[in-house]
Amino acid sequence: MGKVEKRLLDAIARNGAVHLTLVDPAKQSPKIASEIVSGAAAAGSDGIMVGGSTRAAGELLDDTILEIKKAIDLPVILFPASEAGVSRHADAIFFMSMLNSRDLYFITGAQRRGAPLVKRFGLETLPMAYLLIEPGGAAGRVGKADLIPRTKPELAVAYALAAQYMGMRFVYLEAGSGAQQPVPVGMVKAVRKATQTTLIVGGGIRTPKVAKERVRAGAEIIVTGTLVEQAKDRVAKIREMVKAIKSARGA
């Protein structure tokens, strides 16, 4: 187990769940990204995910990560949309497969192309199944996902079990960036009950109440991105979110 994974699991053991802040380099300058994550760190976020779009690559990706690492000492984890989303400057990478895609590129193709870079850069790998739940958003469209219906928790369980049996240690239930409806509580609960992976939930989580409900259902990592980008009182909003997440299991 690498340092970043151990840090996340230790934080989960202490608090019941953790919060990760997602930053897409394509949505702001590296300098603004560093300001965003500085606020997130001050509010208690446990780590930074960088990526999320096909344009989050190359020099822009590298510069964003370097600015982030100047500003904070939280782990920086790549969240790549393709092999172009690999950077030598990150601490780790969610080495992920969109298991419910119709396109082999998103299941094994990008992974085959990116793997040599991951090895060359010496990145810590966090093997993850990325499952797109209705409505799915841009990630679902770009990834050509057969979206898991909100009313079919058993389908999410089947994919999550497959991921576990293939050796993946993380499962990410994703409703899509800016989704109007987050992943259903019942689906989170069903996947948690059936599997032993570290369970991540993201997409459409805008309020502490929504985050707390999903942690109580079994989510161990909550990811927010749109909230962080749009909130004027960013630090206060993230602080409220983090407090809800880390108090949910004891409430």
MIDOSE-1310 file (N, C-alpha, C; in nm, 2 decimals, decimal comma, always signed):
residues 251
mgkv	+0,08/-0,12/+0,00/+0,00/+0,00/+0,00/+0,09/+0,12/+0,00; +0,06/+0,22/-0,09/+0,14/+0,34/-0,10/+0,10/+0,44/+0,01; +0,18/+0,55/+0,01/+0,16/+0,65/+0,11/+0,02/+0,72/+0,10; -0,02/+0,76/-0,02/-0,15/+0,83/-0,03/-0,26/+0,74/+0,01
ekrl	-0,26/+0,62/-0,04/-0,37/+0,53/+0,00/-0,38/+0,51/+0,15; -0,26/+0,49/+0,21/-0,26/+0,47/+0,36/-0,31/+0,60/+0,43; -0,27/+0,71/+0,38/-0,32/+0,84/+0,44/-0,47/+0,85/+0,43; -0,53/+0,81/+0,32/-0,67/+0,82/+0,30/-0,74/+0,72/+0,40
ldai	-0,69/+0,60/+0,40/-0,75/+0,49/+0,48/-0,74/+0,53/+0,63; -0,62/+0,58/+0,67/-0,61/+0,62/+0,81/-0,71/+0,73/+0,85; -0,73/+0,83/+0,76/-0,82/+0,93/+0,78/-0,97/+0,88/+0,79; -1,00/+0,78/+0,70/-1,13/+0,72/+0,71/-1,15/+0,64/+0,84
arng	-1,04/+0,58/+0,89/-1,05/+0,50/+1,02/-1,07/+0,60/+1,13; -1,01/+0,72/+1,12/-1,03/+0,82/+1,23/-1,17/+0,89/+1,23; -1,21/+0,92/+1,11/-1,33/+1,01/+1,10/-1,45/+0,94/+1,04; -1,44/+0,82/+0,99/-1,55/+0,76/+0,93/-1,56/+0,78/+0,78
avhl	-1,52/+0,90/+0,73/-1,52/+0,94/+0,59/-1,44/+1,06/+0,57; -1,40/+1,08/+0,45/-1,31/+1,19/+0,41/-1,37/+1,27/+0,29; -1,32/+1,39/+0,27/-1,36/+1,48/+0,16/-1,25/+1,50/+0,07; -1,27/+1,49/-0,06/-1,18/+1,52/-0,16/-1,23/+1,64/-0,25
tlvd	-1,15/+1,73/-0,28/-1,19/+1,84/-0,37/-1,14/+1,82/-0,51; -1,23/+1,83/-0,60/-1,20/+1,80/-0,74/-1,17/+1,93/-0,82; -1,06/+1,95/-0,88/-1,03/+2,07/-0,96/-1,00/+2,03/-1,10; -1,07/+2,09/-1,20/-1,05/+2,06/-1,34/-0,96/+2,18/-1,39
pakq	-0,84/+2,15/-1,43/-0,74/+2,25/-1,48/-0,80/+2,33/-1,60; -0,89/+2,27/-1,67/-0,95/+2,34/-1,79/-1,05/+2,45/-1,75; -1,09/+2,46/-1,63/-1,19/+2,56/-1,59/-1,14/+2,68/-1,53; -1,01/+2,69/-1,50/-0,95/+2,81/-1,44/-0,80/+2,81/-1,46
spki	-0,73/+2,92/-1,44/-0,59/+2,92/-1,45/-0,52/+2,85/-1,34; -0,39/+2,80/-1,35/-0,32/+2,74/-1,24/-0,32/+2,82/-1,11; -0,31/+2,95/-1,13/-0,30/+3,04/-1,01/-0,44/+3,04/-0,94; -0,55/+3,05/-1,01/-0,68/+3,04/-0,95/-0,70/+2,90/-0,88
asei	-0,66/+2,80/-0,95/-0,67/+2,66/-0,90/-0,60/+2,65/-0,76; -0,48/+2,72/-0,75/-0,41/+2,71/-0,62/-0,48/+2,79/-0,51; -0,55/+2,89/-0,55/-0,63/+2,97/-0,45/-0,75/+2,88/-0,41; -0,81/+2,81/-0,50/-0,93/+2,72/-0,47/-0,88/+2,61/-0,37
vsga	-0,77/+2,55/-0,40/-0,73/+2,44/-0,31/-0,68/+2,49/-0,18; -0,63/+2,61/-0,17/-0,58/+2,67/-0,05/-0,70/+2,69/+0,04; -0,81/+2,73/-0,01/-0,94/+2,74/+0,06/-0,99/+2,61/+0,11; -0,98/+2,51/+0,02/-1,03/+2,38/+0,05/-0,94/+2,32/+0,17
aaag	-0,81/+2,34/+0,16/-0,72/+2,28/+0,27/-0,76/+2,35/+0,40; -0,78/+2,48/+0,39/-0,81/+2,56/+0,52/-0,94/+2,51/+0,58; -1,03/+2,46/+0,49/-1,16/+2,42/+0,54/-1,16/+2,27/+0,58; -1,05/+2,20/+0,57/-1,04/+2,06/+0,62/-1,05/+1,95/+0,52
sdgi	-1,05/+1,99/+0,39/-1,05/+1,88/+0,28/-0,93/+1,79/+0,30; -0,94/+1,67/+0,26/-0,84/+1,57/+0,29/-0,74/+1,54/+0,17; -0,78/+1,59/+0,05/-0,69/+1,57/-0,06/-0,75/+1,64/-0,18; -0,67/+1,65/-0,29/-0,71/+1,72/-0,41/-0,71/+1,62/-0,53
mvgg	-0,82/+1,61/-0,60/-0,82/+1,54/-0,73/-0,81/+1,64/-0,84; -0,72/+1,61/-0,94/-0,70/+1,70/-1,05/-0,73/+1,63/-1,18; -0,82/+1,68/-1,26/-0,85/+1,62/-1,39/-1,00/+1,64/-1,41; -1,06/+1,54/-1,48/-1,20/+1,54/-1,50/-1,25/+1,57/-1,64
stra	-1,16/+1,64/-1,72/-1,21/+1,67/-1,86/-1,09/+1,63/-1,96; -1,13/+1,61/-2,08/-1,03/+1,58/-2,18/-0,93/+1,69/-2,21; -0,96/+1,81/-2,17/-0,87/+1,93/-2,19/-0,78/+1,94/-2,07; -0,79/+1,87/-1,97/-0,71/+1,87/-1,85/-0,58/+1,79/-1,88
agel	-0,49/+1,84/-1,96/-0,38/+1,76/-2,00/-0,26/+1,85/-2,03; -0,14/+1,79/-2,05/-0,03/+1,86/-2,10/+0,03/+1,96/-2,00; +0,07/+2,08/-2,06/+0,14/+2,18/-1,98/+0,04/+2,24/-1,88; -0,09/+2,26/-1,92/-0,19/+2,31/-1,83/-0,20/+2,23/-1,71
lddt	-0,21/+2,09/-1,73/-0,22/+2,00/-1,61/-0,09/+2,01/-1,52; +0,02/+2,01/-1,59/+0,15/+2,01/-1,51/+0,16/+2,14/-1,43; +0,13/+2,25/-1,49/+0,14/+2,38/-1,43/+0,04/+2,39/-1,31; -0,08/+2,34/-1,33/-0,18/+2,34/-1,23/-0,14/+2,27/-1,10
ilei	-0,09/+2,15/-1,13/-0,04/+2,06/-1,01/+0,08/+2,13/-0,94; +0,17/+2,19/-1,02/+0,28/+2,25/-0,95/+0,24/+2,37/-0,87; +0,14/+2,45/-0,92/+0,09/+2,56/-0,84/+0,02/+2,51/-0,71; -0,06/+2,40/-0,73/-0,13/+2,35/-0,61/-0,03/+2,30/-0,51
kkai	+0,08/+2,23/-0,55/+0,17/+2,18/-0,45/+0,26/+2,29/-0,39; +0,27/+2,40/-0,45/+0,33/+2,52/-0,38/+0,24/+2,57/-0,27; +0,11/+2,56/-0,29/+0,02/+2,62/-0,19/-0,02/+2,53/-0,07; -0,02/+2,40/-0,09/-0,07/+2,31/+0,01/+0,02/+2,18/+0,02
dlpv	+0,00/+2,11/+0,13/+0,07/+1,98/+0,14/-0,03/+1,86/+0,14; -0,15/+1,88/+0,10/-0,24/+1,77/+0,08/-0,20/+1,68/-0,04; -0,23/+1,55/-0,04/-0,20/+1,47/-0,15/-0,28/+1,51/-0,28; -0,21/+1,51/-0,39/-0,27/+1,55/-0,52/-0,28/+1,42/-0,60
ilfp	-0,41/+1,39/-0,63/-0,44/+1,26/-0,70/-0,49/+1,29/-0,84; -0,43/+1,23/-0,94/-0,48/+1,25/-1,08/-0,62/+1,18/-1,10; -0,71/+1,24/-1,17/-0,84/+1,19/-1,20/-0,85/+1,20/-1,36; -0,78/+1,12/-1,43/-0,77/+1,14/-1,58/-0,89/+1,10/-1,66
asea	-0,91/+1,18/-1,76/-1,02/+1,14/-1,86/-0,96/+1,06/-1,97; -0,83/+1,06/-1,99/-0,76/+0,98/-2,09/-0,61/+0,97/-2,05; -0,53/+0,90/-2,13/-0,39/+0,88/-2,10/-0,32/+1,02/-2,10; -0,38/+1,12/-2,16/-0,32/+1,25/-2,16/-0,33/+1,32/-2,03
gvsr	-0,41/+1,26/-1,94/-0,42/+1,32/-1,80/-0,33/+1,27/-1,70; -0,21/+1,21/-1,75/-0,11/+1,16/-1,66/+0,00/+1,27/-1,64; +0,04/+1,30/-1,52/+0,14/+1,40/-1,50/+0,24/+1,34/-1,40; +0,37/+1,37/-1,42/+0,48/+1,33/-1,33/+0,47/+1,40/-1,20
hada	+0,40/+1,51/-1,19/+0,41/+1,60/-1,07/+0,31/+1,56/-0,96; +0,22/+1,47/-0,99/+0,12/+1,43/-0,89/+0,17/+1,33/-0,79; +0,10/+1,31/-0,68/+0,14/+1,21/-0,58/+0,09/+1,07/-0,61; -0,02/+1,06/-0,68/-0,09/+0,94/-0,71/-0,19/+0,95/-0,82
iffm	-0,24/+0,84/-0,87/-0,34/+0,85/-0,98/-0,45/+0,74/-0,95; -0,57/+0,79/-0,97/-0,68/+0,69/-0,97/-0,67/+0,62/-1,10; -0,61/+0,50/-1,10/-0,60/+0,42/-1,22/-0,73/+0,35/-1,24; -0,81/+0,41/-1,32/-0,95/+0,38/-1,32/-1,00/+0,32/-1,46
smln	-1,11/+0,24/-1,44/-1,17/+0,18/-1,56/-1,32/+0,21/-1,55; -1,38/+0,26/-1,66/-1,52/+0,29/-1,66/-1,59/+0,16/-1,70; -1,62/+0,07/-1,61/-1,67/-0,06/-1,64/-1,80/-0,06/-1,72; -1,88/+0,04/-1,70/-2,01/+0,04/-1,77/-2,01/+0,12/-1,90
srdl	-1,89/+0,14/-1,96/-1,88/+0,20/-2,09/-1,91/+0,10/-2,20; -1,96/+0,15/-2,31/-1,98/+0,07/-2,43/-1,85/+0,07/-2,52; -1,75/+0,15/-2,48/-1,63/+0,17/-2,56/-1,51/+0,11/-2,49; -1,44/+0,02/-2,55/-1,33/-0,05/-2,48/-1,22/+0,05/-2,45
yfit	-1,22/+0,17/-2,52/-1,11/+0,26/-2,48/-1,12/+0,31/-2,34; -1,24/+0,32/-2,29/-1,26/+0,37/-2,15/-1,25/+0,25/-2,05; -1,25/+0,13/-2,10/-1,24/+0,02/-2,00/-1,09/-0,03/-1,99; -1,02/-0,04/-2,11/-0,88/-0,09/-2,11/-0,79/-0,01/-2,20
gaqr	-0,85/+0,06/-2,30/-0,77/+0,12/-2,40/-0,68/+0,24/-2,35; -0,74/+0,33/-2,28/-0,67/+0,44/-2,22/-0,57/+0,39/-2,12; -0,61/+0,29/-2,05/-0,53/+0,23/-1,94/-0,40/+0,17/-2,00; -0,42/+0,10/-2,11/-0,30/+0,04/-2,18/-0,20/+0,15/-2,22
rgap	-0,26/+0,26/-2,28/-0,17/+0,37/-2,32/-0,11/+0,44/-2,21; -0,18/+0,46/-2,10/-0,13/+0,54/-1,99/-0,03/+0,46/-1,90; -0,05/+0,33/-1,89/+0,03/+0,25/-1,79/+0,18/+0,27/-1,80; +0,24/+0,28/-1,92/+0,39/+0,30/-1,93/+0,43/+0,44/-1,87
lvkr	+0,34/+0,54/-1,89/+0,37/+0,67/-1,83/+0,37/+0,66/-1,68; +0,27/+0,59/-1,63/+0,25/+0,58/-1,48/+0,38/+0,52/-1,42; +0,43/+0,41/-1,49/+0,55/+0,34/-1,45/+0,67/+0,43/-1,46; +0,68/+0,50/-1,57/+0,80/+0,59/-1,59/+0,80/+0,70/-1,49
fgle	+0,69/+0,76/-1,45/+0,68/+0,87/-1,35/+0,68/+0,82/-1,21; +0,67/+0,69/-1,19/+0,67/+0,64/-1,05/+0,55/+0,68/-0,97; +0,44/+0,69/-1,03/+0,32/+0,73/-0,96/+0,26/+0,62/-0,88; +0,21/+0,65/-0,76/+0,13/+0,56/-0,68/+0,00/+0,54/-0,75
tlpm	-0,04/+0,41/-0,76/-0,17/+0,38/-0,83/-0,28/+0,34/-0,73; -0,40/+0,40/-0,75/-0,51/+0,36/-0,67/-0,61/+0,30/-0,77; -0,62/+0,17/-0,78/-0,70/+0,10/-0,88/-0,85/+0,12/-0,85; -0,92/+0,17/-0,94/-1,06/+0,21/-0,92/-1,16/+0,18/-1,03
ayll	-1,28/+0,13/-1,00/-1,39/+0,12/-1,09/-1,47/+0,24/-1,09; -1,49/+0,30/-1,20/-1,56/+0,43/-1,22/-1,70/+0,39/-1,28; -1,80/+0,40/-1,20/-1,94/+0,36/-1,25/-2,03/+0,48/-1,26; -2,08/+0,50/-1,38/-2,17/+0,62/-1,41/-2,31/+0,58/-1,38
iepg	-2,37/+0,66/-1,29/-2,51/+0,65/-1,25/-2,60/+0,76/-1,32; -2,72/+0,73/-1,35/-2,81/+0,83/-1,41/-2,81/+0,95/-1,32; -2,80/+1,07/-1,37/-2,80/+1,11/-1,51/-2,67/+1,11/-1,58; -2,56/+1,10/-1,51/-2,43/+1,07/-1,58/-2,35/+1,19/-1,63
gaag	-2,42/+1,30/-1,67/-2,36/+1,42/-1,71/-2,26/+1,40/-1,83; -2,17/+1,49/-1,84/-2,07/+1,49/-1,95/-1,99/+1,37/-1,95; -1,95/+1,32/-1,83/-1,87/+1,20/-1,82/-1,94/+1,08/-1,88; -2,07/+1,07/-1,86/-2,15/+0,96/-1,92/-2,15/+0,97/-2,07
rvgk	-2,17/+1,09/-2,12/-2,18/+1,11/-2,27/-2,04/+1,09/-2,33; -1,94/+1,15/-2,28/-1,81/+1,13/-2,34/-1,76/+0,99/-2,33; -1,79/+0,93/-2,21/-1,75/+0,79/-2,19/-1,84/+0,68/-2,25; -1,94/+0,72/-2,32/-2,03/+0,63/-2,39/-2,08/+0,52/-2,29
adli	-2,13/+0,57/-2,17/-2,17/+0,48/-2,07/-2,31/+0,43/-2,09; -2,32/+0,30/-2,05/-2,46/+0,25/-2,03/-2,49/+0,28/-1,89; -2,55/+0,39/-1,87/-2,58/+0,45/-1,74/-2,66/+0,35/-1,65; -2,61/+0,34/-1,53/-2,68/+0,25/-1,43/-2,81/+0,32/-1,39
prtk	-2,93/+0,27/-1,41/-3,05/+0,34/-1,37/-3,05/+0,36/-1,22; -3,11/+0,47/-1,18/-3,12/+0,50/-1,03/-3,21/+0,40/-0,96; -3,29/+0,33/-1,03/-3,38/+0,23/-0,97/-3,32/+0,09/-0,97; -3,20/+0,08/-1,01/-3,14/-0,06/-1,02/-3,01/-0,07/-0,94
pela	-3,02/-0,06/-0,80/-2,91/-0,07/-0,72/-2,84/-0,21/-0,74; -2,91/-0,31/-0,77/-2,85/-0,44/-0,79/-2,75/-0,44/-0,91; -2,77/-0,36/-1,01/-2,68/-0,35/-1,12/-2,55/-0,28/-1,07; -2,56/-0,18/-0,99/-2,44/-0,12/-0,93/-2,37/-0,22/-0,85
vaya	-2,44/-0,30/-0,77/-2,37/-0,40/-0,69/-2,30/-0,50/-0,77; -2,36/-0,54/-0,88/-2,29/-0,64/-0,97/-2,16/-0,59/-1,03; -2,17/-0,46/-1,07/-2,04/-0,40/-1,12/-1,94/-0,38/-1,01; -1,98/-0,34/-0,90/-1,89/-0,32/-0,78/-1,83/-0,45/-0,74
laaq	-1,90/-0,56/-0,74/-1,85/-0,69/-0,70/-1,75/-0,73/-0,81; -1,78/-0,71/-0,93/-1,69/-0,75/-1,04/-1,56/-0,67/-1,02; -1,57/-0,54/-0,99/-1,45/-0,46/-0,97/-1,36/-0,52/-0,85; -1,43/-0,56/-0,74/-1,36/-0,61/-0,63/-1,29/-0,74/-0,66
ymgm	-1,36/-0,83/-0,74/-1,31/-0,96/-0,77/-1,19/-0,95/-0,87; -1,19/-0,83/-0,94/-1,07/-0,81/-1,03/-0,96/-0,74/-0,96; -0,97/-0,71/-0,84/-0,86/-0,66/-0,76/-0,86/-0,51/-0,74; -0,97/-0,44/-0,79/-0,98/-0,29/-0,77/-1,01/-0,27/-0,62
rfvy	-0,94/-0,17/-0,56/-0,96/-0,14/-0,42/-1,06/-0,02/-0,40; -1,09/+0,05/-0,50/-1,18/+0,16/-0,49/-1,30/+0,15/-0,59; -1,42/+0,19/-0,55/-1,53/+0,20/-0,64/-1,59/+0,34/-0,63; -1,61/+0,40/-0,74/-1,66/+0,54/-0,75/-1,80/+0,54/-0,81
leag	-1,90/+0,57/-0,74/-2,03/+0,59/-0,79/-2,05/+0,74/-0,83; -2,06/+0,76/-0,96/-2,06/+0,90/-1,01/-2,19/+0,94/-1,08; -2,26/+1,04/-1,03/-2,38/+1,08/-1,10/-2,36/+1,18/-1,20; -2,24/+1,23/-1,21/-2,20/+1,33/-1,31/-2,18/+1,47/-1,25
sgaq	-2,08/+1,54/-1,30/-2,06/+1,68/-1,25/-2,18/+1,77/-1,27; -2,21/+1,83/-1,16/-2,33/+1,92/-1,16/-2,46/+1,85/-1,17; -2,47/+1,72/-1,14/-2,59/+1,65/-1,16/-2,70/+1,71/-1,07; -2,82/+1,71/-1,12/-2,94/+1,76/-1,04/-2,98/+1,66/-0,93
qpvp	-2,94/+1,53/-0,96/-2,98/+1,43/-0,86/-2,85/+1,35/-0,83; -2,81/+1,34/-0,70/-2,70/+1,26/-0,66/-2,73/+1,11/-0,66; -2,63/+1,03/-0,64/-2,64/+0,89/-0,64/-2,74/+0,86/-0,52; -2,84/+0,77/-0,55/-2,94/+0,74/-0,45/-2,88/+0,68/-0,32
vgmv	-2,94/+0,71/-0,21/-2,89/+0,66/-0,08/-2,90/+0,51/-0,08; -3,01/+0,45/-0,13/-3,03/+0,31/-0,14/-2,92/+0,24/-0,22; -2,88/+0,30/-0,32/-2,77/+0,24/-0,41/-2,64/+0,24/-0,33; -2,61/+0,35/-0,26/-2,49/+0,35/-0,18/-2,49/+0,25/-0,08
kavr	-2,60/+0,23/-0,01/-2,62/+0,13/+0,10/-2,60/-0,01/+0,04; -2,66/-0,04/-0,07/-2,65/-0,17/-0,13/-2,51/-0,21/-0,17; -2,44/-0,11/-0,23/-2,30/-0,14/-0,27/-2,21/-0,16/-0,15; -2,23/-0,07/-0,05/-2,15/-0,09/+0,07/-2,17/-0,22/+0,14
katq	-2,30/-0,27/+0,15/-2,33/-0,39/+0,21/-2,27/-0,51/+0,14; -2,26/-0,50/+0,01/-2,21/-0,62/-0,07/-2,06/-0,63/-0,09; -1,99/-0,52/-0,07/-1,85/-0,52/-0,11/-1,76/-0,47/+0,00; -1,63/-0,49/-0,01/-1,53/-0,45/+0,08/-1,43/-0,34/+0,03
ttli	-1,47/-0,29/-0,09/-1,38/-0,18/-0,14/-1,41/-0,05/-0,07; -1,31/+0,05/-0,09/-1,33/+0,18/-0,04/-1,43/+0,25/-0,14; -1,54/+0,30/-0,08/-1,65/+0,35/-0,16/-1,65/+0,50/-0,17; -1,64/+0,55/-0,30/-1,64/+0,69/-0,33/-1,77/+0,73/-0,39
vggg	-1,83/+0,85/-0,35/-1,95/+0,89/-0,41/-1,93/+1,04/-0,45; -1,98/+1,08/-0,57/-1,97/+1,21/-0,62/-2,08/+1,25/-0,72; -2,09/+1,37/-0,75/-2,18/+1,42/-0,85/-2,31/+1,47/-0,79; -2,34/+1,60/-0,79/-2,46/+1,65/-0,74/-2,47/+1,67/-0,59
irtp	-2,35/+1,66/-0,52/-2,35/+1,67/-0,38/-2,33/+1,82/-0,34; -2,43/+1,89/-0,32/-2,43/+2,04/-0,30/-2,45/+2,08/-0,16; -2,50/+2,00/-0,07/-2,53/+2,04/+0,06/-2,48/+1,94/+0,17; -2,45/+1,99/+0,29/-2,40/+1,90/+0,39/-2,50/+1,79/+0,42
kvak	-2,63/+1,81/+0,41/-2,73/+1,71/+0,44/-2,72/+1,59/+0,34; -2,70/+1,63/+0,21/-2,69/+1,53/+0,11/-2,56/+1,44/+0,13; -2,45/+1,51/+0,16/-2,33/+1,44/+0,19/-2,34/+1,35/+0,31; -2,40/+1,40/+0,42/-2,42/+1,32/+0,54/-2,50/+1,19/+0,52
ervr	-2,61/+1,21/+0,44/-2,69/+1,09/+0,41/-2,61/+0,98/+0,34; -2,53/+1,02/+0,25/-2,45/+0,92/+0,18/-2,34/+0,86/+0,26; -2,28/+0,93/+0,35/-2,18/+0,88/+0,44/-2,25/+0,78/+0,53; -2,37/+0,81/+0,59/-2,44/+0,72/+0,67/-2,48/+0,59/+0,60
agae	-2,50/+0,61/+0,47/-2,53/+0,49/+0,39/-2,41/+0,40/+0,36; -2,29/+0,45/+0,38/-2,17/+0,37/+0,36/-2,06/+0,43/+0,27; -2,08/+0,55/+0,22/-1,97/+0,62/+0,14/-1,86/+0,66/+0,24; -1,74/+0,63/+0,19/-1,62/+0,66/+0,27/-1,54/+0,78/+0,22
iivt	-1,56/+0,81/+0,10/-1,50/+0,93/+0,04/-1,61/+1,01/-0,04; -1,63/+1,14/-0,01/-1,72/+1,22/-0,08/-1,64/+1,32/-0,16; -1,67/+1,33/-0,29/-1,60/+1,42/-0,38/-1,70/+1,54/-0,42; -1,65/+1,66/-0,41/-1,72/+1,78/-0,46/-1,63/+1,86/-0,55
gtlv	-1,69/+1,91/-0,66/-1,62/+1,99/-0,75/-1,69/+2,12/-0,79; -1,81/+2,10/-0,84/-1,89/+2,22/-0,88/-1,91/+2,31/-0,76; -1,94/+2,26/-0,64/-1,96/+2,34/-0,52/-1,84/+2,43/-0,50; -1,72/+2,37/-0,51/-1,60/+2,44/-0,48/-1,57/+2,55/-0,59
eqak	-1,61/+2,52/-0,71/-1,58/+2,62/-0,82/-1,68/+2,74/-0,81; -1,80/+2,72/-0,77/-1,90/+2,82/-0,78/-1,93/+2,90/-0,65; -1,89/+2,84/-0,54/-1,93/+2,91/-0,41/-1,84/+3,04/-0,39; -1,91/+3,15/-0,36/-1,84/+3,27/-0,33/-1,77/+3,26/-0,20
drva	-1,84/+3,20/-0,10/-1,79/+3,18/+0,03/-1,73/+3,04/+0,04; -1,63/+3,01/-0,04/-1,58/+2,88/-0,06/-1,54/+2,81/+0,07; -1,46/+2,88/+0,15/-1,41/+2,81/+0,27/-1,52/+2,77/+0,36; -1,61/+2,86/+0,38/-1,73/+2,83/+0,47/-1,81/+2,72/+0,42
kire	-1,83/+2,71/+0,29/-1,91/+2,61/+0,23/-1,84/+2,47/+0,25; -1,71/+2,47/+0,22/-1,64/+2,34/+0,23/-1,63/+2,30/+0,37; -1,61/+2,40/+0,46/-1,60/+2,37/+0,61/-1,73/+2,30/+0,65; -1,84/+2,35/+0,61/-1,97/+2,29/+0,65/-1,98/+2,15/+0,59
mvka	-1,94/+2,13/+0,47/-1,94/+2,00/+0,41/-1,85/+1,90/+0,48; -1,73/+1,94/+0,51/-1,64/+1,85/+0,58/-1,69/+1,82/+0,71; -1,74/+1,91/+0,79/-1,80/+1,89/+0,92/-1,91/+1,78/+0,91; -2,00/+1,80/+0,82/-2,11/+1,70/+0,80/-2,06/+1,56/+0,77
iksa	-1,96/+1,55/+0,68/-1,90/+1,43/+0,64/-1,84/+1,35/+0,76; -1,76/+1,43/+0,83/-1,68/+1,37/+0,94/-1,76/+1,34/+1,07; -1,88/+1,40/+1,07/-1,96/+1,38/+1,19/-2,07/+1,28/+1,16; -2,09/+1,24/+1,04/-2,20/+1,16/+1,00/-2,21/+1,02/+1,07
rga	-2,10/+0,95/+1,08/-2,10/+0,82/+1,13/-2,13/+0,82/+1,28; -2,10/+0,93/+1,35/-2,12/+0,93/+1,49/-2,25/+1,00/+1,53; -2,32/+1,06/+1,42/-2,45/+1,13/+1,45/-2,56/+1,03/+1,47
